[in-house]
């Protein structure tokens, strides 16, 4: 049983998680999908920082009305989460959200689409940047690696063969490649000369086209065929289509006929309204907007395509100068018409900015923005050698951003040091800008990534998930306890069973409660209480022990109830063979430090103090509280049940006077030097 505030994390439901499918979904949507039996794969990193894919397990609501902070990143993204959630830094360590500082570099997730025009073998396939090897790797390779870790090569090959459908299509392809193509083409050509055949085909096509499933199938078939073409074949196909379309639309009667069809169709106001409503509904779909954004980026990733588009637009404007003149006149009227308020708004905004921001700061902001844009532009080019980097950067700059920083000016910002420039470019999109405590609360979510410690957000950073991955699922189960349970010393059995947390404990253990408790029916060999090493953790631990003492006492009498002893400090020595030791009190920590320093060893400083279980990464949590070979736990016993009952009644019963007298009498036994607050 784990104290939930420490072990479970903590993102708002609208936080987007990066998926290996190339899309992204919010925590709330992932949790809803999981409830329907739909699971997703996402990205995670191993100890070296290498990106791998893994299933996102059990996305879930973990806490209601949790306090929030907002972490802003220099790529314009921001993340809302609980203050104690851990972010993975670029060096592989973890840090709480509320402990992040401006300039902290976070472990990044870079993704891009491949392009044959840029020398890749595949067109439009997602790639992921390997942070440890500094190279791009296709996402489907990562998926293959995940499959191979869990199945034999024979099974993997069989799966690919099944997906390719060799057993179905081999005979067809053999026939098609040995004269079948010509036979089928001749048959269709002869049939197509028959007007009745053409009319029947078109009527059938129009009927089929009413089905979204059919349209999707046709589109997918075309995309599959088109992607199978090499770059020359794609260009030839595109040129043929442009020639045919140009020839068709060059005929005035064709253009007039199409315009007339559109006019007749939209002459009905109900159709205009229906199309408007449909468009509004479509563009409310986040997946559609994301797809359109990706397709636009993909289309314009090809320099040749960008150049073709630019030339086409320029040529159209040259051939239609009246459009530019009309557009200019409309904009002038719009800006000068007081009733629109456009000019006034623009002038007011500019005036407020100039009045509130000193000129030096305005110039600094502008230059800083240009510097960040230049670093983002150079980041994908870091594989070039120093002597080739300038030329590659300038070629990239001249296409979309002629007014951007020249390479020599950018390099001068880093004193001519290529190493510093490369480091800045590699980290530019993933530095913390600010961390702000929010005056609001929200329901928060988390998910599990088995065997790893983290997962990627759509914002482009990796974040931690702790206790759920620190366990061994084969023989360990985890029950989160969200805060302090009911004080059962002051409640009757019905009140205990009505309490959500208490009822969950009784149900999960499966042995009943009170007089009906049956130790032989207990589902687990041991019950381990895991709570923070602070006052709240001690209170939660005491409440749980009280619950077991009153309603599941045979569990304690059998010696099967334990309490984890999480450490307060982690002491690590420097050197080739570092040594890590955990301490449980301030005095123990100070004594160990003196001993190590006396023996000539250097200590990594500052020495971290764990405020809660959630501050540990999965390895630390496993070693200190969950690994049977190394963990420190304490068995809960009742050597004298009557005496224990009296103590529980004294400390947690309804009578206040005996408790007050005991506290006064025991005050002299308190070690005030051990109080650290």
C-alpha positions in Angstrom: 0.0 0.0 0.0 1.5 3.3 -1.2 0.8 6.7 0.1 -0.8 8.2 -3.1 0.3 11.8 -2.9 3.9 10.7 -3.1 3.8 7.8 -5.6 1.2 8.8 -8.1 1.5 11.6 -10.6 0.1 14.3 -11.6 -0.9 16.0 -14.9 -4.1 17.8 -15.8 -6.5 15.9 -18.0 -5.8 18.1 -21.0 -2.1 17.4 -21.0 -1.1 15.7 -24.3 1.0 12.6 -24.4 3.1 11.8 -27.4 2.1 8.5 -29.1 4.3 6.3 -31.2 1.6 6.4 -33.9 2.6 9.9 -34.7 -0.5 11.4 -33.0 -1.0 12.6 -29.4 -3.9 12.2 -27.0 -4.8 13.8 -23.7 -4.6 12.0 -20.4 -8.4 12.1 -20.1 -8.8 10.6 -23.5 -6.2 7.9 -22.8 -7.9 7.0 -19.6 -11.3 6.7 -21.4 -9.6 4.6 -24.1 -8.2 2.3 -21.5 -11.6 1.8 -19.9 -12.9 0.7 -23.3 -10.1 -1.7 -23.8 -8.0 0.4 -26.2 -4.3 0.8 -25.4 -1.6 3.0 -26.9 2.2 3.0 -27.3 4.3 5.9 -26.4 7.9 7.0 -26.1 10.2 6.4 -23.1 14.0 6.6 -22.6 16.4 4.1 -21.1 19.3 5.0 -18.7 21.5 6.2 -21.5 18.8 8.6 -22.8 18.0 6.4 -25.9 14.4 6.6 -27.0 12.4 3.4 -27.2 8.7 2.7 -27.6 6.6 1.0 -24.9 3.0 0.5 -24.0 1.3 3.1 -21.9 -0.4 1.1 -19.2 -3.4 2.0 -17.1 -3.8 5.8 -17.7 -5.9 6.8 -14.7 -7.3 9.6 -12.6 -5.0 9.7 -9.5 -6.3 12.6 -7.4 -9.0 15.2 -7.4 -8.5 19.0 -6.8 -4.8 18.8 -6.6 -2.6 21.9 -6.4 -0.8 22.8 -9.7 2.3 24.5 -11.1 2.9 25.5 -14.7 6.3 24.7 -16.3 7.0 26.8 -19.3 9.5 25.6 -21.9 11.4 27.7 -24.5 9.7 26.0 -27.4 6.5 27.8 -26.4 5.0 24.8 -24.7 3.8 24.6 -21.1 2.8 21.8 -18.8 0.5 21.9 -15.8 1.2 19.3 -13.1 1.4 18.8 -9.4 4.5 20.5 -7.8 6.1 17.2 -6.8 6.1 15.5 -10.2 9.5 14.7 -11.6 10.9 15.9 -14.9 13.9 14.1 -16.5 16.9 16.4 -17.1 19.2 16.1 -20.0 21.9 14.5 -17.8 19.4 11.6 -17.0 18.6 12.8 -13.4 15.1 13.8 -12.2 13.9 17.0 -10.6 10.6 18.1 -9.0 8.6 20.5 -11.0 8.6 23.1 -8.3 12.4 22.8 -8.0 13.1 23.4 -11.7 14.9 26.7 -12.4 15.1 28.8 -15.6 17.8 27.4 -17.8 17.4 23.8 -16.6 17.8 21.5 -19.7 15.2 18.8 -20.0 15.5 15.4 -21.8 14.1 16.2 -25.3 12.0 14.3 -27.7 12.7 15.3 -31.3 10.5 13.9 -34.1 10.4 14.5 -37.9 9.1 13.0 -41.1 11.6 11.6 -43.6 11.9 13.0 -47.1 13.4 11.5 -50.2 14.3 15.0 -51.4 16.6 15.3 -48.4 18.4 12.0 -49.1 16.3 9.6 -47.0 15.2 6.3 -48.5 11.6 6.5 -47.3 9.1 9.3 -47.8 6.9 10.6 -45.0 7.9 8.1 -42.3 8.3 9.4 -38.7 11.7 9.4 -37.2 12.9 10.0 -33.7 16.2 11.6 -32.6 18.4 9.3 -30.5 19.8 11.6 -27.7 22.7 9.2 -26.9 23.9 8.4 -30.5 22.9 11.7 -32.2 21.2 10.1 -35.2 17.7 9.7 -36.5 15.9 6.3 -36.3 12.6 5.4 -37.8 9.8 4.9 -35.3 8.8 1.6 -36.9 12.4 0.3 -36.2 11.8 1.0 -32.6 8.5 -0.8 -32.8 10.3 -3.8 -34.4 12.8 -3.7 -31.5 10.0 -3.8 -29.0 8.4 -6.8 -30.7 11.7 -8.7 -31.0 12.3 -8.3 -27.2 9.0 -10.2 -26.6 8.9 -12.8 -29.4 11.2 -15.1 -31.3 12.7 -14.0 -34.6 10.7 -16.8 -36.3 7.5 -15.5 -34.8 8.4 -12.0 -35.8 9.1 -13.0 -39.4 5.9 -15.0 -39.5 4.0 -11.9 -38.3 5.5 -9.8 -41.1 4.7 -12.4 -43.7 1.1 -12.6 -42.5 0.8 -8.8 -42.6 2.2 -8.8 -46.2 -0.3 -11.4 -47.2 2.2 -13.5 -49.3 0.0 -16.6 -49.2 -2.8 -14.6 -50.8 -1.1 -12.4 -53.3 1.8 -14.4 -54.6 -0.1 -16.1 -57.4 -1.8 -12.9 -58.4 1.5 -11.0 -58.7 3.1 -13.8 -60.7 0.3 -13.7 -63.2 0.2 -9.9 -63.3 4.0 -9.7 -64.0 3.9 -12.3 -66.7 1.4 -10.8 -69.2 -1.5 -10.3 -66.9 -1.1 -6.5 -66.8 -1.4 -6.2 -70.6 -4.4 -8.6 -70.7 -6.3 -6.7 -68.0 -5.5 -3.4 -69.5 -6.7 -4.5 -72.9 -9.9 -5.9 -71.4 -10.6 -2.6 -69.6 -9.8 -0.5 -72.7 -12.2 -2.4 -74.8 -15.0 -2.2 -72.2 -14.4 1.5 -71.6 -15.2 2.3 -75.3 -18.8 1.3 -74.5 -20.7 4.4 -73.3 -23.1 2.2 -71.4 -20.2 0.5 -69.5 -18.8 3.9 -68.7 -22.1 5.2 -67.5 -22.7 2.1 -65.3 -19.2 2.3 -63.8 -19.6 6.0 -63.0 -23.0 5.4 -61.4 -21.6 2.6 -59.3 -18.6 4.7 -58.3 -20.9 7.6 -57.3 -23.0 5.2 -55.1 -19.9 3.7 -53.5 -18.4 7.1 -52.9 -21.2 7.9 -50.5 -19.6 5.5 -48.0 -16.8 7.1 -45.8 -15.3 3.6 -45.5 -15.0 3.2 -49.2 -13.5 6.7 -49.6 -11.0 5.9 -46.9 -10.1 2.6 -48.6 -9.5 4.3 -51.9 -7.4 7.1 -50.4 -5.3 4.5 -48.5 -4.8 2.5 -51.6 -3.7 5.6 -53.5 -1.3 6.6 -50.7 0.2 3.1 -50.6 0.7 3.1 -54.4 2.1 6.6 -54.4 4.6 6.0 -51.6 5.8 2.9 -53.4 7.0 5.1 -56.3 10.6 6.4 -56.3 11.3 10.2 -56.4 11.5 10.3 -60.2 8.3 8.4 -60.7 6.5 10.7 -58.2 7.7 13.7 -60.1 6.7 12.2 -63.4 3.2 11.4 -62.0 2.8 14.9 -60.6 3.9 16.5 -63.8 1.4 14.3 -65.8 -1.4 15.3 -63.5 -0.5 19.0 -63.7 -0.4 18.9 -67.5 -3.8 17.2 -67.7 -5.4 19.5 -65.1 -3.9 22.6 -66.8 -5.2 21.4 -70.2 -8.7 20.7 -68.7 -8.9 24.0 -66.7 -7.5 26.1 -69.6 -10.8 25.6 -71.4 -13.2 28.4 -70.4 -16.2 26.2 -70.8 -14.8 23.8 -68.2 -14.2 26.5 -65.7 -17.6 28.1 -66.4 -19.3 24.7 -66.1 -17.6 24.0 -62.7 -18.5 27.4 -61.4 -22.1 27.0 -62.5 -22.3 23.7 -60.7 -21.0 25.2 -57.5 -23.4 28.2 -57.8 -26.4 25.9 -58.3 -25.4 23.7 -55.4 -24.9 26.6 -53.0 -27.9 28.6 -54.1 -29.9 26.7 -51.5 -29.3 28.5 -48.1 -29.7 25.3 -46.2 -26.8 23.8 -48.0 -24.6 26.7 -47.2 -25.5 26.5 -43.6 -25.0 22.7 -43.6 -21.5 23.0 -45.1 -20.7 25.8 -42.7 -21.7 23.7 -39.7 -19.9 20.7 -41.0 -16.7 22.7 -41.4 -17.0 24.1 -37.9 -17.5 20.6 -36.5 -14.6 19.2 -38.5 -12.1 21.8 -37.4 -13.0 21.3 -33.7 -11.4 17.8 -34.1 -7.9 18.1 -32.6 -6.8 15.0 -34.6 -7.9 16.6 -37.8 -6.1 19.8 -37.1 -3.0 17.9 -36.1 -3.2 15.8 -39.2 -3.6 18.9 -41.4 -0.6 20.5 -39.6 1.5 17.4 -40.2 0.5 17.1 -43.8 1.3 20.8 -44.4 4.7 20.4 -42.8 5.3 17.2 -44.8 4.3 18.8 -48.1 6.5 21.8 -47.6 9.4 19.7 -46.3 10.5 19.1 -49.9 12.6 22.1 -51.1 11.5 21.4 -54.7 7.9 21.5 -53.7 8.3 24.8 -51.8 10.0 26.2 -54.9 7.3 25.0 -57.2 4.6 26.5 -55.0 6.4 29.8 -54.8 6.9 29.9 -58.5 3.3 29.0 -59.1 2.0 31.7 -56.8 4.3 34.3 -58.2 3.3 33.4 -61.8 -0.3 33.6 -60.9 0.1 37.0 -59.4 2.0 38.1 -62.5 -0.8 36.8 -64.7 -3.5 38.3 -62.4 -2.2 41.7 -61.2 -5.8 42.8 -60.5 -6.0 40.4 -57.6 -3.0 42.1 -55.8 -4.5 45.5 -56.4 -7.9 44.4 -55.2 -6.5 42.8 -52.1 -4.4 45.9 -51.3 -7.4 48.2 -51.7 -9.5 45.9 -49.4 -6.8 46.0 -46.7 -6.5 49.8 -47.0 -10.2 50.2 -46.6 -10.3 47.8 -43.7 -7.5 49.5 -41.9 -8.8 53.1 -42.5 -12.4 52.3 -41.8 -13.0 53.5 -38.1 -16.0 51.2 -37.8 -13.8 48.1 -38.1 -11.4 49.2 -35.3 -8.5 47.2 -36.8 -6.1 50.1 -37.1 -7.0 51.4 -33.7 -6.4 48.0 -32.1 -3.0 47.6 -33.9 -1.9 51.1 -32.9 -3.1 50.7 -29.3 -1.2 47.4 -28.9 1.9 48.8 -30.4 1.7 51.9 -28.2 1.2 49.9 -25.0 4.2 47.7 -25.9 6.5 50.7 -26.6 5.3 52.5 -23.5 5.7 49.6 -21.1 8.9 48.0 -22.5 12.2 50.0 -22.7 13.8 50.2 -26.1 16.9 48.2 -25.0 14.7 45.4 -23.7 12.6 45.4 -26.9 15.8 45.1 -29.0 17.1 42.4 -26.7 13.8 40.4 -27.0 13.9 40.7 -30.8 17.5 39.5 -31.0 16.9 36.7 -28.5 14.0 35.5 -30.6 16.1 35.6 -33.7 18.9 33.7 -31.8 16.5 31.0 -30.7 15.1 30.7 -34.2 18.6 30.4 -35.6 19.4 27.7 -33.1 16.3 25.8 -33.9 17.2 26.0 -37.6 20.7 24.7 -37.0 19.6 21.9 -34.6 18.8 19.3 -37.4 22.2 20.1 -39.1 24.4 19.2 -36.2 25.6 16.0 -38.0 27.6 18.2 -40.4 31.3 18.7 -39.6 32.4 22.2 -38.4 33.8 23.1 -41.8 30.5 22.2 -43.6 28.1 23.6 -40.9 28.1 27.2 -42.1 27.3 26.3 -45.7 24.5 23.9 -44.7 23.0 26.5 -42.3 23.1 29.4 -44.9 21.4 27.1 -47.5 18.7 26.4 -45.0 18.4 30.0 -43.9 18.0 31.5 -47.4 14.9 29.4 -48.1 12.4 30.4 -45.3 14.2 33.1 -43.3 16.4 35.4 -45.3 16.4 38.0 -42.5 17.5 35.5 -39.9 20.9 35.6 -38.2 23.8 34.9 -40.5 26.0 32.0 -39.4 29.0 34.2 -38.6 26.9 36.4 -36.4 25.4 33.4 -34.6 28.8 31.9 -34.0 30.1 35.2 -32.6 27.4 35.0 -29.9 29.3 31.9 -28.6 32.7 33.5 -29.0 33.5 31.5 -32.1 33.3 28.2 -30.1 31.7 25.5 -32.2 31.3 23.3 -29.2 29.2 25.9 -27.3 27.1 26.6 -30.4 26.4 22.9 -30.9 25.5 22.4 -27.3 23.1 25.4 -27.4 21.5 24.1 -30.6 21.0 20.6 -29.2 19.3 22.0 -26.1 17.5 25.0 -27.4 13.9 23.6 -27.5 14.0 22.0 -24.1 15.1 24.6 -21.5 12.9 25.7 -18.7 11.7 29.3 -19.0 9.7 29.5 -15.8 7.8 27.6 -13.1 4.7 29.3 -11.8 2.5 28.2 -8.9 -1.1 28.4 -10.0 -4.0 29.6 -7.9 -6.2 26.7 -9.0 -6.7 23.0 -8.5 -7.6 20.2 -10.9 -8.1 16.5 -11.2 -4.8 15.0 -12.2 -3.8 11.8 -14.1 -0.9 9.4 -14.5 0.0 6.3 -16.4 2.5 3.4 -16.1 5.4 2.5 -18.4 6.6 -1.0 -17.3 10.4 -1.5 -17.2 11.2 2.2 -17.6 10.9 5.3 -15.5 9.4 7.9 -17.8 7.3 8.8 -20.8 7.2 11.6 -23.3 4.7 14.5 -23.4 3.6 16.1 -26.6 5.4 19.2 -25.3 8.7 17.4 -26.2 10.0 16.4 -22.8 10.2 13.2 -20.7 8.6 13.0 -17.3 8.8 10.4 -14.5 6.4 7.8 -13.2 7.7 6.1 -10.1 6.2 3.5 -7.8 4.1 1.6 -10.4 7.3 0.8 -12.4 9.4 0.0 -9.3 7.5 -3.2 -8.5 7.9 -6.7 -9.9 4.5 -7.4 -11.4 4.9 -11.2 -11.1 4.7 -11.2 -7.3 4.1 -7.6 -6.2 0.8 -5.6 -6.3 0.4 -2.0 -5.6 -2.6 -0.3 -3.9 -2.5 3.5 -3.9 -3.8 5.2 -0.7 -4.9 8.7 -1.5 -4.2 10.7 1.6 -5.2 9.9 5.2 -7.8 7.2 5.8 -10.6 7.3 8.3 -9.6 7.2 12.0 -11.1 3.9 12.8 -10.6 4.2 16.5 -13.5 6.7 16.5 -15.7 4.9 14.0 -17.9 1.8 13.9 -17.7 -1.0 11.4 -20.3 0.4 9.1 -18.5 3.8 8.9 -15.3 1.9 8.2 -16.9 0.0 5.3 -18.5 3.1 4.0 -15.1 4.8 3.7 -13.7 4.4 0.2 -10.1 3.9 1.1 -10.9 1.4 4.0 -13.3 -0.5 1.8 -10.7 -0.7 -1.0 -8.2 -2.2 1.4 -10.6 -4.8 2.7 -11.7 -5.7 -0.8 -8.2 -6.0 -2.3 -6.9 -8.2 0.5 -9.9 -10.5 0.1 -10.0 -11.9 3.6 -12.9 -10.0 5.1 -12.9 -7.8 8.2 -13.7 -8.0 11.9 -15.2 -11.3 13.0 -15.4 -12.6 9.4 -11.7 -12.0 8.8 -10.1 -15.3 7.5 -6.4 -15.2 7.3 -6.3 -18.3 5.0 -8.2 -16.4 2.4 -5.7 -13.5 2.3 -4.5 -13.0 -1.3 -1.0 -11.9 -0.4 1.8 -13.3 1.7 2.8 -10.0 3.2 1.2 -6.5 3.4 3.7 -3.6 3.3 2.8 -0.1 4.2 4.8 2.5 2.2 4.6 6.1 3.4 6.8 9.2 3.3 9.4 9.7 6.0 7.7 12.8 7.4 5.0 13.7 9.9 2.2 13.2 7.4 3.6 9.8 6.4 3.9 8.7 10.1 0.3 9.8 10.6 -0.9 7.8 7.6 1.1 4.8 8.8 -0.4 5.0 12.3 -3.9 5.2 10.9 -3.3 2.1 8.7 -1.9 0.1 11.6 -4.9 1.0 13.7 -7.2 -0.3 11.0 -5.4 -3.6 10.9 -5.2 -3.9 14.7 -9.0 -3.4 15.1 -10.4 -5.2 12.0 -7.7 -7.5 10.7 -5.7 -8.4 13.9 -4.8 -12.0 12.8 -2.7 -10.5 10.1 -0.5 -8.7 12.7 -0.5 -11.7 15.0 0.8 -13.9 12.1 3.7 -11.4 11.5 2.6 -10.5 8.0 2.2 -6.8 8.3 5.2 -4.6 7.6 6.1 -0.9 7.3 8.7 0.3 4.8 11.5 2.4 6.2 12.2 4.9 3.4 15.6 6.7 3.8 16.0 10.4 4.3 19.3 10.9 2.6 21.3 9.4 -0.3 25.1 9.7 0.0 27.2 9.0 -3.1 31.0 9.1 -3.3 32.9 10.4 -6.3 35.4 8.5 -8.3 35.6 5.6 -10.8 33.7 3.3 -8.5 31.1 5.4 -6.7 29.5 4.0 -3.6 25.9 4.8 -2.6 24.6 4.6 0.9 21.2 5.5 2.3 20.8 7.0 5.8 17.6 7.2 7.9 18.4 10.1 10.4 20.2 13.3 10.3 22.7 12.0 12.9 23.4 8.9 10.9 24.0 11.0 7.8 26.4 13.3 9.5 28.3 10.4 11.1 28.7 8.6 7.7 29.9 11.8 6.0 32.5 12.3 8.6 33.6 8.7 8.3 33.9 8.8 4.5 35.7 12.2 4.5 38.1 10.8 7.2 38.9 7.9 4.9 39.8 10.3 2.1 36.7 9.9 -0.1 34.9 12.8 -1.7 31.1 13.2 -1.3 28.7 14.3 -4.1 27.1 17.5 -2.9 24.6 18.7 -2.1 23.4 15.5 -0.4 19.8 15.0 -1.5 17.1 14.6 1.1 14.0 12.8 0.1 10.9 14.6 1.0 8.7 11.8 -0.2 8.6 8.5 -2.1 7.8 10.4 -5.3 11.2 12.1 -5.3 12.9 8.8 -5.8 13.4 7.3 -9.3 12.3 3.7 -9.8 15.8 2.3 -9.1 16.0 4.1 -5.7 12.5 3.1 -4.8 13.1 -0.5 -5.7 16.4 -0.7 -3.8 15.2 1.0 -0.6 11.6 -0.1 -0.2 10.5 -2.9 -2.6 13.5 -5.2 -3.4 13.3 -8.0 -0.8 17.1 -8.4 -0.9 18.0 -4.8 -0.1 14.9 -3.0 1.4 14.6 -1.9 5.0 11.2 -2.8 6.5 9.9 -3.2 10.0 7.5 -6.0 11.1 4.5 -4.7 12.9 3.8 -6.8 16.1 1.4 -6.9 19.0 3.3 -8.9 21.7 0.7 -7.8 24.2 -2.6 -7.2 22.4 -4.2 -5.7 25.5 -1.4 -3.3 26.0 -1.4 -2.3 22.4 -5.1 -1.7 22.5 -4.7 0.6 25.5 -2.0 2.6 23.7 -4.2 2.9 20.6 -7.1 4.0 22.7 -5.0 6.5 24.5 -3.5 8.0 21.4 -6.4 7.8 19.0 -9.5 7.3 21.1 -12.3 9.7 21.8 -11.2 10.7 25.3 -9.0 13.8 25.1 -8.1 14.3 28.8 -5.9 11.1 29.1 -4.1 11.9 25.9 -3.4 15.4 27.0 -2.0 14.2 30.4 0.2 11.7 28.6 1.6 14.3 26.2 2.5 16.6 29.2 4.1 13.8 31.1 6.1 12.6 28.0 7.2 16.1 26.9 10.6 15.8 28.7 11.5 12.7 26.7 11.4 14.6 23.4 14.8 15.0 21.7 14.5 18.6 20.6 17.7 18.4 18.6 16.1 15.9 16.3 13.3 18.3 15.3 14.3 19.7 11.9 11.4 22.1 11.4 
